Amino acid sequence: MSSAARSNNSIFGAGPPVLGILRGVTAGQLEPVVDVCIQAGLSALEITLNTPNAPDLIGRLRELAGDRIRVGAGTVRTVADVRIAVASGAAYLVTPTSRPVVLEAAANSQVPVIAGALTPTEVDAAWHSGAAMIKVFPAAAFGPAYLRQLLGPLDDVPLMAVGGVTAENAVDWLAAGAAAIAFGGSIFDSERLAGGQFDEIRVDLEKLLNAVRDSQQANP
């Protein structure tokens, strides 16, 4: 694994360590989503591969976002998914699990991968497989205290809390030691997207990002 493929800078750049997850988004929703994300200051978005027409949507999102948002592919579960995601131009891959064959394919692609894991064994194995970051999922089922305990013996592993992260609890995850957080339906709710409620999405997104920035300033 090259140093570039293990660098979190290629995922978040200079932006806050926050990843937005788009699942089930449509082509017509992409432009307003990009607009509110840029306004709020979000620098990383993924489209999950179980979204209809995901490869085309990833390509379109990259066109709309330019260099302002780094676009990745999520729900990468198979070697074929790795190939599809890389071909679509994804800047990074996000997996829900830590299947060795998938992580090997991701490592060979030289595209950074955020690997899904939960137990200490899974986290350690995924990290030593070359992941740039480990996605602790489903995080909310265990809470920030669990993530803090993982970091006892695994303090060199950057962990991302995923699943149940909201504007209200984002700081709790960071205080527990999370290197990053990710959100999806708590802000990019499917009904909101379908109803064009992008102002509401922007307000909640700004609330979450401001909480993260305040936390970073308080704990540099």
Order of alpha helices (4+ residues) and beta strands (2+ residues): alpha-beta-alpha-beta-alpha-beta-alpha-beta-alpha-beta-alpha-beta-alpha-beta-alpha-beta-alpha-alpha
